[in-house]
Amino acid sequence: MSIQTEKEMKTKLQQAMNNEFCKEQPFKNIDESIRLAKEIKIYDLIDANGRTINKVAEIINRLQNAEIEVLNINYGDFRA
């Protein structure tokens, strides 16, 4: 029997509520959010169980912490 760390014992919902995904790298948060979103079907949200709620909470918190700067580039400025 292995001893679980405190982080492993927390549910994804608890980690999301504690904003623990802010410690991850932005692109890791985006990649993980996409992976999790692919596991959820839209109709799963209608009568969501605990697992679905945990995944949605994790996706939301990861995306809230995926701070990247989107550059607004006008490509016309680079014409020769």
Secondary structure, 3 states (H helix, E strand, C coil): CCCCCHHHHCCHHHHHHCCHHHHCCHHHHHHHHHHHHHHCCHHHHCCCCHHHHHHHHHHHHHHHCCCCCCCCCCHHHHCC
